[in-house]
Each structure stands twice: as structure tokens, then as C-alpha cells.
Amino acid sequence: MIRLKLYGTEGCHLCDHALELVHQAIAVRPNITLQYIDIVEDEGLMSTYGLTIPVLSLEDQTSLFWPFSVKEITELINGRQ
């Protein structure tokens, strides 16, 4: 199982777009879970990601910082498998 986390916040149009791209990249992959984390709910995450969201993290080890594409998401996932 591959675990992705997308850090963002409500009302962030870039975060909404990033979420769409992630869904496109993982649509045919049943072995991937995605957790959306709203950084507003955590002061530490606000400090870490406040100026860089959206950020996509794979297994808490590798991250893609915006802007990223479906191709880059796929490459990130394929590098893990």
C-alpha cells in the first residue's frame, strides 16, 4: 500500500487543482491511499507548509512542492514501487 498526503487548506484554488491532479494520477491504482490534510488545523503544519501549499508527500519521505503535474505525481509513485 502506498500512502500519499496532500497538504493544503480550504479556499486554496491551487490546492483544489492539486487534488484534481492527484486523483487523475491515482485513478487506476487501487493500492494507493490519499489523505488530505488541512494545515490550518495544526500550528506546526502552518509553520512548515504555510507558504508552500499545496505539497504532496509520499510515505512522509519524498515531497512534491507546487507546481507539479500528473506526470510528476506518477513518476513519484513509480519511483516508490
MARGUDREN-147582 format. One line per field, with one value per residue: x, y, z of N, C-alpha, C in turn. Coordinates in nm, 3 decimals, m for minus. Layout:
BEGIN
n_x X; ...
n_y Y; ...
n_z Z; ...
ca_x X; ...
ca_y Y; ...
ca_z Z; ...
c_x X; ...
c_y Y; ...
c_z Z; ...
This chain:
BEGIN
n_x 0.084; 0.059; 0.104; m0.018; 0.000; m0.167; m0.103; m0.278; m0.528; m0.860; m1.032; m0.818; m0.730; m0.525; m0.466; m0.702; m0.683; m0.448; m0.539; m0.722; m0.540; m0.391; m0.591; m0.640; m0.396; m0.393; m0.616; m0.650; m0.523; m0.546; m0.395; m0.321; m0.349; m0.495; m0.457; m0.597; m0.475; m0.557; m0.382; m0.438; m0.543; m0.334; m0.073; 0.202; 0.214; 0.121; 0.332; 0.535; 0.436; 0.291; 0.354; 0.401; 0.206; 0.008; 0.139; 0.260; 0.310; 0.490; 0.468; 0.568; 0.828; 0.928; 0.866; 0.655; 0.653; 0.435; 0.454; 0.318; 0.276; 0.052; 0.216; 0.454; 0.360; 0.294; 0.550; 0.672; 0.527; 0.580; 0.852; 0.854; 0.750
n_y m0.119; 0.216; 0.532; 0.850; 1.196; 1.498; 1.823; 2.109; 2.369; 2.483; 2.674; 2.735; 2.769; 2.659; 2.432; 2.290; 2.239; 2.085; 1.861; 1.756; 1.680; 1.482; 1.292; 1.221; 1.100; 0.876; 0.731; 0.476; 0.306; 0.092; 0.043; 0.265; 0.512; 0.822; 1.100; 1.396; 1.680; 1.944; 2.225; 2.434; 2.345; 2.276; 2.411; 2.364; 2.251; 2.469; 2.643; 2.500; 2.447; 2.668; 2.871; 2.727; 2.553; 2.392; 2.080; 1.765; 1.461; 1.159; 0.870; 1.010; 1.079; 1.170; 1.462; 1.661; 1.987; 2.256; 2.412; 2.108; 1.825; 1.578; 1.390; 1.418; 1.340; 1.074; 0.976; 1.008; 0.822; 0.585; 0.562; 0.474; 0.218
n_z 0.000; m0.088; 0.051; 0.022; 0.106; 0.094; 0.151; 0.232; 0.223; 0.299; 0.057; m0.099; m0.418; m0.568; m0.421; m0.455; m0.729; m0.732; m0.591; m0.775; m0.977; m0.844; m0.801; m1.068; m1.130; m0.965; m1.022; m1.144; m0.976; m0.732; m0.505; m0.365; m0.116; m0.027; 0.173; 0.270; 0.417; 0.614; 0.672; 0.841; 1.075; 1.238; 1.408; 1.377; 1.120; 0.976; 1.011; 0.881; 0.617; 0.533; 0.340; 0.115; 0.020; m0.230; m0.109; m0.186; m0.033; m0.012; 0.162; 0.380; 0.320; 0.067; m0.118; m0.328; m0.433; m0.507; m0.823; m0.962; m1.181; m1.333; m1.452; m1.301; m1.049; m1.102; m1.166; m0.918; m0.765; m0.910; m0.867; m0.611; m0.619
ca_x 0.000; 0.132; 0.028; 0.009; m0.063; m0.169; m0.117; m0.342; m0.627; m0.986; m1.031; m0.694; m0.761; m0.412; m0.484; m0.811; m0.629; m0.355; m0.620; m0.770; m0.427; m0.360; m0.698; m0.615; m0.277; m0.413; m0.749; m0.649; m0.429; m0.617; m0.304; m0.278; m0.442; m0.468; m0.509; m0.589; m0.451; m0.575; m0.275; m0.490; m0.577; m0.212; 0.020; 0.330; 0.200; 0.112; 0.468; 0.614; 0.383; 0.205; 0.387; 0.437; 0.098; m0.006; 0.256; 0.225; 0.411; 0.482; 0.521; 0.636; 0.971; 0.955; 0.758; 0.647; 0.603; 0.365; 0.362; 0.352; 0.186; 0.014; 0.336; 0.545; 0.298; 0.311; 0.692; 0.696; 0.468; 0.654; 0.981; 0.831; 0.711
ca_y 0.000; 0.343; 0.636; 0.989; 1.301; 1.628; 1.931; 2.227; 2.430; 2.520; 2.803; 2.747; 2.716; 2.574; 2.305; 2.220; 2.191; 1.977; 1.745; 1.700; 1.614; 1.359; 1.196; 1.172; 1.015; 0.752; 0.678; 0.333; 0.239; 0.061; 0.024; 0.397; 0.588; 0.965; 1.170; 1.541; 1.738; 2.089; 2.272; 2.534; 2.279; 2.239; 2.523; 2.319; 2.239; 2.606; 2.695; 2.426; 2.448; 2.784; 2.946; 2.637; 2.463; 2.253; 1.993; 1.623; 1.382; 1.014; 0.794; 1.107; 1.083; 1.248; 1.557; 1.748; 2.119; 2.317; 2.342; 1.974; 1.774; 1.437; 1.315; 1.419; 1.257; 0.935; 0.943; 0.995; 0.695; 0.477; 0.551; 0.405; 0.079
ca_z 0.000; m0.097; 0.121; m0.016; 0.185; 0.027; 0.248; 0.173; 0.310; 0.236; m0.009; m0.177; m0.551; m0.610; m0.350; m0.525; m0.856; m0.699; m0.554; m0.901; m1.044; m0.771; m0.832; m1.203; m1.129; m0.890; m1.054; m1.181; m0.886; m0.608; m0.393; m0.317; m0.034; m0.024; 0.290; 0.256; 0.549; 0.618; 0.759; 0.934; 1.200; 1.310; 1.407; 1.323; 0.974; 0.923; 1.009; 0.783; 0.480; 0.511; 0.220; 0.004; m0.020; m0.191; m0.104; m0.190; 0.035; m0.031; 0.277; 0.468; 0.289; m0.053; m0.139; m0.445; m0.399; m0.618; m0.911; m1.009; m1.285; m1.324; m1.486; m1.186; m0.945; m1.147; m1.150; m0.774; m0.723; m0.975; m0.800; m0.484; m0.639
c_x 0.088; 0.044; 0.076; m0.062; m0.054; m0.198; m0.173; m0.434; m0.751; m0.975; m0.907; m0.719; m0.648; m0.423; m0.594; m0.762; m0.533; m0.430; m0.676; m0.660; m0.391; m0.464; m0.681; m0.501; m0.301; m0.543; m0.751; m0.555; m0.495; m0.526; m0.254; m0.388; m0.397; m0.534; m0.489; m0.577; m0.461; m0.477; m0.323; m0.517; m0.455; m0.110; 0.156; 0.326; 0.188; 0.250; 0.551; 0.567; 0.305; 0.229; 0.411; 0.325; 0.053; 0.126; 0.205; 0.340; 0.384; 0.549; 0.600; 0.785; 1.003; 0.838; 0.770; 0.587; 0.542; 0.457; 0.412; 0.242; 0.148; 0.137; 0.433; 0.490; 0.318; 0.455; 0.728; 0.646; 0.547; 0.792; 0.972; 0.806; 0.827
c_y 0.125; 0.451; 0.774; 1.081; 1.430; 1.734; 2.053; 2.290; 2.469; 2.658; 2.830; 2.685; 2.630; 2.436; 2.223; 2.161; 2.074; 1.849; 1.678; 1.624; 1.483; 1.253; 1.139; 1.071; 0.880; 0.681; 0.528; 0.252; 0.212; 0.049; 0.156; 0.460; 0.734; 1.025; 1.320; 1.600; 1.889; 2.145; 2.374; 2.474; 2.246; 2.351; 2.486; 2.305; 2.375; 2.666; 2.631; 2.450; 2.574; 2.860; 2.859; 2.547; 2.495; 2.177; 1.849; 1.543; 1.233; 0.946; 0.882; 1.119; 1.177; 1.339; 1.627; 1.879; 2.181; 2.412; 2.201; 1.926; 1.629; 1.350; 1.307; 1.335; 1.110; 0.890; 0.924; 0.860; 0.577; 0.456; 0.478; 0.257; m0.007
c_z 0.000; m0.035; 0.078; 0.081; 0.103; 0.133; 0.177; 0.274; 0.229; 0.175; m0.091; m0.315; m0.606; m0.546; m0.416; m0.656; m0.833; m0.664; m0.679; m0.974; m0.976; m0.801; m0.973; m1.204; m1.061; m0.925; m1.081; m1.092; m0.751; m0.485; m0.334; m0.233; m0.035; 0.099; 0.264; 0.395; 0.539; 0.720; 0.863; 1.071; 1.287; 1.297; 1.348; 1.172; 0.909; 0.910; 0.898; 0.640; 0.443; 0.382; 0.098; m0.043; m0.161; m0.198; m0.099; m0.132; 0.013; 0.087; 0.373; 0.439; 0.173; m0.078; m0.273; m0.399; m0.524; m0.691; m0.947; m1.102; m1.257; m1.354; m1.368; m1.070; m0.978; m1.131; m1.003; m0.724; m0.782; m0.914; m0.669; m0.501; m0.678
